[in-house]
Amino acid sequence: MDGFLRHDRELEAAEAAPGLLTIDLAALVRNHQALAARVAPAACAAVVKADAYGLGAVPVTRALQAAGCRHFFVAQSGEADALLPVLDAGSRIYVLNGLLPGAEAACAARGIVPVINSLEQLDRWTETAREAGRRLPALLQFDTGMSRLGLPLDSLGEVVALVSAVPLDILFVMTHLASADEPDHVQNGEQRAALARVRDAFPDIPISFANSGGVFLGAAFHGALVRPGIATYGGAPVSGRANPMEPVVRLDIAVVQTRTVPAGARIGYGGAYVTPAPRRLATLAAGYADGIPRALSDRGAVFFEGVRLPILGRVSMDSMTVDISALPEGTLTLGSRVEFIGPHQTLEEIAAQAGTIAYEILTRLGQRYRRIHR
Ligand SMILES: *Cc1c(COP(=O)(O)O)cnc(C)c1O
């Protein structure tokens, strides 16, 4: 009875939500398994930073862990903290940015594994191990040409000497590909050659190399542990090619008002769009505060049962207006829902129209949607 009531209330709340963000955990797991199969015998981690690219780090981590994933990457130590309660004893969590001063002792005590990106971070983690009186795990990242994070390659000799003398267990040496989504980019080969120098300097330590794009560059880019993010979430790993991943995310937005306007009506802020003829309009309950890019003003669209409904005028903070003249009158009413991300409009299509990438669309999805994990 209780369970039934709770379910009922959940359904009601879902009905009342301005947007429904449906996350298909079964599809997510199948994506992970497809990537894992592609790179075997290398292991396949999951990058769950930024709340698992906006999809919910806790349910995503739970689902992937249940499917056998044991390696989880976040960007910041606070994100690792939040996932500790759901991690099994056999799973590890790594912090890509490494640790900011002051976070070391707590991370050591909690078993969080930092990626060491600089000599300062190496010093501080070594000091933490000495104070704790035990060896601590770490990953060691080298910068192979992205100029973002990692130890410089010209410090390789120095780092080899340092690492051999400190109470740290280096689990993997790693680097990050800057252009893996473009298979023909010259940088891929350059970074592979640079990483070969690191591998030769640390012959006994396994390598972590590929992100999503790197998984599709072939075995030479895999190492012993790959770190896909976007592909696990259904995003295209390689730009300009058919996306082999299954979609994971669907976003439906509620209609809050419909109206018919004559020719010459101004729509939204700035009155920027003026109707050339009478139009039927629907106002939708999500705007840029919910992650609908403002760049989609006058160019994006939503769909209803396959019919394209163009966004007219500027996207507001909490709403936007679409042209529903293509639908039979009365099709959409208060509370109807239209598709923003789904079978008729992929993440990549939305991103292209907004002049951005699928990663940004996902990670900006707002907190006001109701998230449903299936
Ligand atoms: C974000 C990130 C990844 C995952 O990248 P995708 O392109 O989403 O697969 C892997 N490694 C590092 C270092 C990252 O910062």
The ligand as an SDF file (V2000), in Angstrom:
LIG
                    3D

 15 15  0  0  0  0  0  0  0  0999 V2000
   36.8110   14.6810  -19.1830 C   0  0  0  0  0  0  0  0  0  0  0  0
   37.9860   13.7750  -19.3230 C   0  0  0  0  0  0  0  0  0  0  0  0
   37.8600   12.4980  -19.8890 C   0  0  0  0  0  0  0  0  0  0  0  0
   36.6000   12.0370  -20.5780 C   0  0  0  0  0  0  0  0  0  0  0  0
   36.5370   12.6540  -21.8340 O   0  0  0  0  0  0  0  0  0  0  0  0
   35.4040   12.3140  -22.9160 P   0  0  0  0  0  0  0  0  0  0  0  0
   35.8040   13.0740  -24.1120 O   0  0  0  0  0  0  0  0  0  0  0  0
   34.1200   12.7670  -22.3280 O   0  0  0  0  0  0  0  0  0  0  0  0
   35.4170   10.8380  -23.1200 O   0  0  0  0  0  0  0  0  0  0  0  0
   38.9510   11.6580  -19.8520 C   0  0  0  0  0  0  0  0  0  0  0  0
   40.1300   12.0660  -19.3150 N   0  0  0  0  0  0  0  0  0  0  0  0
   40.2990   13.2960  -18.8080 C   0  0  0  0  0  0  0  0  0  0  0  0
   41.6210   13.6970  -18.2740 C   0  0  0  0  0  0  0  0  0  0  0  0
   39.2440   14.1910  -18.8110 C   0  0  0  0  0  0  0  0  0  0  0  0
   39.4270   15.4480  -18.3320 O   0  0  0  0  0  0  0  0  0  0  0  0
  1  2  1  0
  2  3  1  0
  2 14  2  0
  3  4  1  0
  3 10  2  0
  4  5  1  0
  5  6  1  0
  6  7  2  0
  6  8  1  0
  6  9  1  0
 10 11  1  0
 11 12  2  0
 12 13  1  0
 12 14  1  0
 14 15  1  0
M  END
$$$$
